[in-house]
Amino acid sequence: MSEDIVKIKGMKAGLQLSFQNGAKFEDIKANILHKLESGNSFFIRGTTVYIPRGSLPTDQIEVLRKTFHQHGMLFRTEIPKPKIKLETNITANQSMQKKLSPEEDLQQMIVINRTVRGGQEIKTRSSVLICGNVNPGAQIIAGGSIDVRGTCRGLVHAGAFGNDKAFIVADQLLPLQIRIADLVARSPDVVEKSDSPERASIKNGQIVIERIARG
């Protein structure tokens, strides 16, 4: 099997795949599975994989999406735009001037392959995937959505530039404070741990938390 059937290019936002001209889909899929199951150093859990939009038919894209999801990876069909560095201090007026559309926010993502400890802060204009916990005293501020593959106990602010379509997901969602766009919700004094992941989003003008099943 030729290793050139599927080519991998590393980017800051993840991995970009390209395929050998004329390659059959079954060969592409088999080559990807071989790389995934052989411990390829590029394919790390939590990484986002991109292929150019229109490079494969929709049904084949869905097969690859499920394959990567089964191996703990994200899958997108667009190449992300370069991320803009977020300033350390942002006033309310500045944040409104720099507001991104929901589509721009969600097309970008950074992956943090570690636990975010108390006193640490992550700020970005994109969405965030954290493969670890968010400890008490930590802060995550994102222009897009926030996905924590672990326990979230810190302060999390999704849609920080006004994107009310953003959401927050965690395996255990136990933050001191949740913010989405300009809405704020605080944890109750007594919090019951959920045995399933939860998602916080804006519905009917307020932050709503509901249980979900991860795909």
N, C-alpha and C positions, 0 to 999 in steps of 0.2 A: 504494500500500500504506500503510495507516494505521500511523503510528509508535506508536499507543496499543494495538495488538494485544498487544504485550509491554511491560510496564512494569518498570523497573529501580529498585530501592531499595538504596542502599549501606548496608552495616553494617560494624562492626569486623571481623566474621568473614568477610566476603565480600559477595556480592550476593544480594538476594532478588528473584525474578521473580514477577510476577502477570500474569494474562491477561485480555483483554477478554471480558466475558460473552458467551457464545454463539459465540465465535471457533472456527473449524474448526482441527483440528490441523495440516493442511497449511499454513494461513495462519500459524499460530504458528511452525512449523518454518521456513517461508520468511522470516519476519520476523527470527528469531534468526540464521539464516544471513546475512541481509543485514547485520545489525549486526556479526557476527563478521568478515565479509569486507570491510566498509567501514572497518575500523579504529576501531570505536567505542571511546571512551576508557575506558569502564567495563570492557570485556572484555580484561583483561591476563593474559598467560600466568601460570599458577600460582594465579590467583584461584579461590576456591570459590564455586560458584553453587548457590543453594538454591531449591526450589519447595515449597510446602506439601504435606505428605503427603496423598494422595487427590485432588489437584487434576486428575490425569490418569490414565488406565488404565496398567497396568504396561507393556504393550508400547510405548506412546508415551513413557513415562519412559525406557525403555531406548534408544529412538532418540535422545532428547535427550542422554542420558548419553554415548553414543558420539560424538555431534556435538561436545560440549564437550571430551571427551577428545582428539579429533583436533586440537583447537585448543589443547592444552596446559593445559586448565582442569579443575578438579575439580567434581564434581556430587553434590549431596546432596538428599534429599527431606524434610528436617526443618529447622526454624529452630533454630539453636543457642541454648542457654541462655546468659545473660550469663556471661562468664568471671570467675573470682575472681582477684584480684591475688595473686600469690605473694609471700610474705615473702622478704626477702633471706637471712635465716639460718633454717634449719629443722633442728631436732634430730630424731633418730630417733623419739622418742616423739610429737613433734608431727606428723610425717609419717604415722604410723599413725593418729592421731586424725582427720586430714584426708583419709584414703584415699578415693578416688572409685571407684565401680564401673567395670568395663571399658566398659560401655555409655555412662556419662557422659563418660569420658575421650575415647572415640573419636567422640562426637557433636560435639565441639568441636575447632576447628583455627584456628591462626593461620598467616599466610603471611608469610615474610620474603623480600622480593625483592632480595636482595643477598648478597654473600659475608660470612661471619662471620669476622673476622680474629683473629689471635692476641691473647690478652688480653681479648677480648670474651666475654660470657656471656649466654645467653638462658635464662630460667627461666619456665616456665608450667605451669599445671595441665592444659592441653589438649594436643592433638597439634600437631605443627609440620611445615610444609612449607617447605623452604629452597630457593629458586631461585638457587643459587649454591654456592660451596664452603664447607666448614668447615675453616679453616686450622689448622695445628698451634698449640697453645696456646689455642684457642677451646674453650668448653664449651657444650653444649646439654643442658639438663635439662628433661624433659617428663613430665607425668603420663600422657600417651597415647603415641602412636607418633611416630617421627621419619622424615621422607622428605627426602633430600637430592638435589636434581637437579643433581649435580655431584660433586666429590671430597670425601670426608669423611676428614679427618686429625686432627681434634681429639678431645676426650673427649665421648662421647655417652651419655646415660642416659635410656632410655625406661622408661615405667611406674614413675616415681620414687616413686609413692605406693602401690606394691604391685600394680600391674596386670601380672600375668605373661602376659597376652594381647597386650601391646604388642609392637611390633617396630621394627626399624631398617632402612631401605632407602636405598641410595645407588648412584649410577651407578658410582662406585669407592669401595668401603668399605675404607679404610685407616687407621682410627683408632688412636691410642695405646692407648685403653682403651674397651671397650664394657660398658655396664651395662644390664641389663633387670631391673626389679623389684629383688630383693636379690641377683642373680647378677652376677658380674664376669668378664670375659674380656679378656685382654691380647693385643696383636698379637705374632706371633712375631718374632724378631730379623731374619729375612729374609722379606719379604712380596712375593709375586708379584702383579702387577697383573692384574686380571681384565678380559676384553674385553666383559663383560656386567654389568648391574646385579646387586647381591647383596642378600640379605635376612638379617638376624640375628633369630632368635626363640628362644624357649625350647621345647625338646622333650626329654621324658624327664628333666627336671630339670637340663638344661644348655643353654648358649647354643650354637646351631647356625647356621652361615653357609652359605647355599646360593645358587646362581645363579638368577636369575629373568628373565622377559621382561616388560617394562613393557607395559601395555595402551594 
